[in-house]
Amino acid sequence: MKVLILGGDGFLGWPTAMHLSSCGHEVTVIDNYFRRTASAEIGAPQLYATPKLNERVVAWAAKSGKDIKVFEGDVTDYKFFLDVFKKVVPDTVVHYAEQPSAPYSMANYEQARFTLNNNLTGTLNLAYAVREVNPECHIVKLGTMGEYGTPDIDIEEGFIDIEHKGRKGRFLFPRQAGSLYHTTKIQDTDLLYFYVRAWGLRVTDLMQGPVYGLFTDEMDDDENLFTCFSYDETFGTALNRFVVQAVAGIPLTVYGAGGQTRGYLNIKDTMQCIRLAVDNPLDEGGLRVFNQFTETFSVNDLADRVVRAGKMLSLDVQVQSVENPRVEAEEHYYNPALSALPDLGLEPNLLTDDVLARILETVMKYKSNIHAESILPKTKWK
């Protein structure tokens, strides 16, 4: 298929481009380098430098013999985006082109406004481009498990059946955002669901948990193909942040009581999930929702695992509880459903001590690049 990846330079976008290319799809990527620019502006450097897309695709072609096309630009610019869409006429679009950080969205007014405009305008433009150019195009959108919040009931896979006063209906599972970023993810689900009903679009919405790891099968040890790796408080996910702290000799910063529980997955499993969604498009217009994670851990669980893996490498890893900068439940019930992706063939790469040790060993190679001051939380919800 012809696959267009929005946000193809990002932590997940670039590995996805290589993975789908290796599977035989004709891949095109769009990016405006927001993640690189924003990281530089807020003083949150990556663990190591990565080439820009034009260099990356050359390295990938040399390794694989396969071409990936690149368009540099902003998907919120509808004229630019529509022009790319008409040139590619994709069968599938993988939508990563959103500002992905909760702390970034909560830092100040300008970053909040950017998050709202970028995330919703990009999704609106995608819906209109599909309608105008190829209404049969399958949209695979990255949502987040964070949309659900932490309700005191089991979290269903996207939809819930409700009986009320003797009548029954089927609805999107109630969403309870924990940040402005998560609010925009709820809104773009609602936006696409509206156009599914109005225009008959085909949409798969992937409720993805936090992703950890550095490696996919396509990268091997070729640094020209590595994805970006953030460890700061803004763009770094909890586990990636913890492994960098462990290597740098900084106590792991557990926010509050540390009982916050989420569904996590290895970056290799994100590749599997995207491929399974792309290779199994909807037969007809509709919205389907997949919960995308493999294991659930509390923040304390993650910290304990990093301590244990650190001991394997003679690292003296300490843990420190810090004041929680966020507004969230620190102890709660959490039981999300997971069936659709395993039914399609997802084979999880679980978080073992050996997996963590390999990540730690890689981070140790770049220890001199670590900027400790970018790790500690500075953005407060209140």
C-alpha positions in Angstrom: 0.0 0.0 0.0 0.9 3.7 -0.3 1.4 4.8 3.3 1.7 8.5 4.3 3.2 9.0 7.8 2.5 12.4 9.4 5.2 13.3 11.9 7.8 11.0 10.3 10.8 12.4 12.1 9.6 11.7 15.6 10.4 9.1 18.2 7.8 6.7 16.7 7.4 8.2 13.3 10.8 7.4 11.9 10.9 3.8 13.2 7.4 3.3 11.8 8.6 4.6 8.4 11.4 2.1 8.3 9.3 -0.8 9.6 6.5 -0.3 7.1 9.0 0.2 4.3 10.7 -3.1 5.3 7.3 -4.8 5.0 7.0 -3.7 1.4 4.8 -0.7 1.7 5.5 2.5 -0.4 6.2 5.0 2.4 6.1 8.8 2.4 6.8 11.0 5.4 5.9 14.6 6.4 7.5 16.5 9.2 8.1 20.2 10.2 10.7 19.2 12.8 8.6 20.6 15.7 10.0 18.1 18.2 13.6 19.2 17.4 12.8 22.9 17.5 10.8 22.7 20.7 13.4 20.7 22.5 16.0 23.3 21.6 13.8 26.2 22.7 13.0 24.8 26.1 16.6 23.5 26.8 15.8 19.8 26.6 18.5 18.2 24.4 18.3 14.7 23.1 20.6 12.0 24.4 22.4 12.0 21.1 22.1 13.8 17.8 20.1 12.2 14.9 20.3 13.1 11.2 17.4 15.0 9.6 15.0 13.1 7.3 16.9 13.6 4.0 20.0 12.0 5.5 18.0 9.3 7.2 16.3 8.1 4.0 19.7 7.9 2.3 21.0 5.7 5.1 17.9 3.6 5.0 18.1 3.2 1.2 21.8 2.1 1.5 20.8 -0.5 4.2 17.6 -1.8 2.8 17.5 -0.9 -0.9 14.1 0.7 -0.3 13.2 4.4 -0.8 11.2 6.6 1.5 9.9 9.9 0.2 10.2 13.1 2.3 8.1 16.3 2.4 9.2 18.9 4.9 6.3 21.1 6.0 3.4 21.6 8.4 0.2 19.6 8.2 -1.7 22.5 9.7 -1.0 24.4 6.4 -3.8 22.9 4.4 -2.6 24.1 1.0 0.8 22.3 1.5 -0.9 19.3 3.0 -3.4 18.9 0.3 -0.7 19.2 -2.4 1.2 16.4 -0.8 -1.9 14.3 -0.4 -2.7 14.7 -4.1 0.9 13.7 -5.1 0.9 10.6 -2.9 -2.8 9.6 -3.0 -2.3 7.3 0.1 -4.2 4.2 0.9 -3.3 4.6 4.5 -2.3 7.6 6.7 -0.6 7.1 10.0 -1.2 10.3 12.1 1.6 11.1 14.5 1.8 14.8 13.8 0.6 16.1 17.1 2.3 17.9 19.9 2.8 14.8 22.2 3.7 16.2 25.6 1.4 16.8 28.6 3.9 19.1 30.4 4.5 21.1 27.2 0.8 21.8 27.0 0.6 22.9 30.6 3.7 25.1 30.7 2.2 28.5 29.6 -0.5 30.1 27.5 1.5 30.1 24.2 2.3 26.4 24.5 -1.3 25.6 25.4 -2.5 27.6 22.4 0.0 25.9 20.1 -1.1 22.4 21.4 -4.7 23.1 20.8 -4.3 24.7 17.3 -1.7 22.2 16.1 -3.4 19.0 17.2 -6.9 19.8 16.2 -6.2 21.7 12.9 -3.9 18.9 11.7 -6.6 16.3 12.4 -9.2 18.5 10.7 -7.0 18.9 7.6 -6.5 15.2 7.5 -10.2 14.5 7.4 -10.8 17.1 4.6 -7.8 15.8 2.5 -9.1 12.2 2.7 -12.5 13.3 1.7 -11.3 15.4 -1.2 -8.6 13.0 -2.6 -9.3 9.4 -1.5 -12.4 8.8 0.6 -11.4 5.1 0.8 -8.1 6.0 2.6 -7.7 4.3 6.0 -6.7 6.7 8.9 -4.6 5.2 11.7 -4.5 7.8 14.4 -2.3 7.6 17.5 -4.5 8.3 20.5 -3.4 7.7 24.1 -4.5 5.5 27.0 -4.3 8.8 29.0 -7.6 9.8 27.4 -9.4 7.4 29.6 -8.0 8.8 32.9 -8.3 6.5 35.9 -12.0 5.7 36.3 -13.0 3.4 39.2 -14.4 0.8 36.7 -12.8 -1.5 34.1 -11.7 0.4 31.0 -13.3 -1.1 27.8 -11.7 -1.0 24.4 -13.1 2.2 23.0 -16.8 1.7 23.5 -19.1 0.9 26.3 -22.7 -0.4 26.3 -25.0 1.5 28.7 -28.4 0.6 30.0 -30.3 3.6 31.3 -33.9 3.8 32.4 -34.8 0.7 30.5 -33.1 1.7 27.2 -29.7 0.6 25.9 -27.1 2.5 23.8 -23.4 2.1 22.7 -21.1 5.0 23.3 -17.4 5.9 23.3 -16.0 5.0 26.7 -16.1 8.2 28.9 -12.8 10.1 28.7 -11.2 12.0 31.6 -8.2 14.0 30.4 -5.3 14.7 32.8 -3.8 17.6 30.8 -4.6 19.9 27.9 -2.6 17.6 25.6 -4.8 14.7 26.6 -7.9 16.9 26.1 -6.9 17.5 22.5 -6.5 13.8 22.0 -10.0 13.3 23.2 -11.2 16.1 20.9 -9.5 14.7 17.8 -11.1 11.3 18.5 -14.5 13.1 18.6 -13.6 15.1 15.5 -12.8 12.0 13.5 -15.8 10.1 14.9 -18.0 12.9 13.7 -16.6 12.7 10.2 -16.9 8.9 10.3 -20.6 9.3 10.9 -21.0 12.3 8.5 -18.7 11.2 5.6 -18.1 7.5 6.1 -14.4 7.8 6.8 -12.5 4.7 7.9 -10.6 5.3 11.2 -8.6 3.1 13.5 -7.9 5.0 16.8 -5.0 3.5 18.8 -5.1 4.2 22.5 -1.4 3.9 23.1 0.3 3.7 26.5 3.7 5.2 27.2 6.4 3.7 25.0 9.9 2.8 26.2 13.0 1.6 24.5 15.6 2.5 21.9 15.7 -0.3 19.4 13.7 -1.7 16.5 14.7 -4.5 14.2 15.4 -2.1 11.4 17.9 0.1 13.3 20.4 -2.6 14.3 23.4 -0.7 15.6 23.4 1.9 12.8 23.4 5.3 14.6 22.3 7.0 11.3 19.0 5.1 11.7 18.5 5.6 15.5 15.3 7.4 16.6 15.4 10.4 18.9 15.6 9.7 22.6 14.2 12.3 25.1 14.8 12.1 28.8 13.7 15.5 30.0 10.6 16.3 32.0 8.7 17.5 29.0 9.2 15.0 26.2 10.8 12.0 28.1 8.4 9.2 29.2 8.8 7.9 32.8 10.8 4.8 32.0 13.2 6.5 29.5 13.7 9.2 32.1 14.4 6.8 34.8 17.1 4.9 32.9 18.9 8.1 32.1 18.7 9.2 35.8 20.1 5.7 36.8 23.1 6.2 34.5 23.7 9.8 35.6 23.6 8.9 39.3 20.5 11.0 39.8 17.8 9.6 42.1 14.8 8.4 40.2 12.1 11.1 40.5 8.9 9.3 41.6 6.1 11.8 41.5 4.2 11.7 44.8 3.1 8.3 46.1 4.1 6.6 42.9 1.0 4.5 42.6 0.0 6.0 39.2 -0.5 3.0 37.0 -0.5 2.9 33.2 -0.2 0.5 30.3 3.3 0.4 28.8 4.8 -1.1 25.7 8.2 -1.6 24.0 8.8 0.5 20.9 9.1 -2.8 19.0 5.5 -3.5 19.9 4.4 -0.1 18.7 5.8 -1.2 15.3 3.8 -4.4 15.5 0.6 -2.6 16.4 0.9 0.0 13.7 1.6 -2.7 11.1 -1.3 -4.8 12.3 -3.6 -1.8 12.0 -2.3 -0.9 8.5 -2.5 -4.4 7.2 -6.0 -4.9 8.4 -8.0 -1.9 7.2 -11.7 -1.5 7.9 -13.9 -3.1 5.2 -16.3 -0.2 5.3 -16.6 3.2 7.0 -16.4 3.2 10.7 -14.4 3.9 13.8 -12.6 1.1 15.7 -10.6 1.6 18.8 -7.7 -0.6 19.9 -6.1 -0.3 23.4 -2.4 -0.5 22.7 -0.2 -1.7 25.6 1.3 -5.0 26.7 1.8 -4.6 30.5 0.6 -2.3 33.3 3.0 -0.9 35.9 2.8 1.7 38.6 5.6 4.3 38.7 6.9 2.5 41.8 7.0 -0.7 39.8 9.1 0.9 37.1 11.5 2.4 39.6 12.0 -1.0 41.3 12.7 -2.6 38.0 15.3 0.0 37.1 17.0 -0.4 40.5 17.2 -4.2 39.9 18.5 -3.9 36.3 21.0 -1.3 37.5 22.5 -3.7 40.0 23.2 -6.1 37.1 25.5 -3.3 35.7 26.9 -2.3 39.1 24.9 1.0 39.2 23.9 2.2 42.6 20.4 3.4 41.7 18.5 5.5 44.3 14.8 6.4 44.3 13.4 9.7 45.6 9.8 10.8 46.0 9.3 14.3 44.8 6.2 16.6 45.0 3.9 15.7 42.2 3.7 18.6 39.8 0.6 17.1 38.2 -3.0 16.9 39.3 -3.7 13.2 39.2 -4.7 10.2 41.4 -1.6 8.7 42.9 -3.4 5.5 44.1 -6.2 4.2 42.0 -7.9 1.2 40.3 -6.7 0.4 36.8 -7.9 -2.5 34.7 -8.0 -1.7 30.9 -9.2 -4.3 28.4 -6.8 -5.7 25.8 -8.1 -8.0 23.1 -8.2 -6.6 19.6 -4.4 -6.4 18.9 -3.6 -9.8 20.4 -6.4 -11.2 18.3 -4.7 -9.8 15.2 -1.4 -11.4 16.2 0.4 -9.0 18.6 3.3 -10.9 20.2 4.5 -8.7 23.1 8.2 -7.9 23.9 7.9 -7.8 27.7 9.9 -5.6 30.1 12.5 -8.0 31.4 15.7 -7.2 33.4 17.7 -8.0 30.3 15.7 -5.6 28.1 16.2 -2.9 30.7 19.9 -3.7 31.0 20.4 -3.3 27.3 18.8 0.1 27.3 20.9 1.1 30.3 24.1 -0.1 28.5 23.3 2.0 25.5 22.5 5.1 27.6 25.9 4.6 29.3 27.6 5.1 26.0 26.2 8.7 25.9 26.6 9.5 29.6 28.6 12.6 28.9 25.7 14.1 26.9 23.3 14.0 29.8 22.1 17.4 31.0 20.8 16.7 34.5 19.1 20.0 34.9 16.5 19.1 32.2 15.2 16.0 34.0 13.8 17.4 37.2 10.1 18.5 37.0 9.5 22.3 36.6 6.1 22.4 34.9 3.3 22.5 37.4 -0.4 21.9 36.7 -1.5 24.4 39.4 
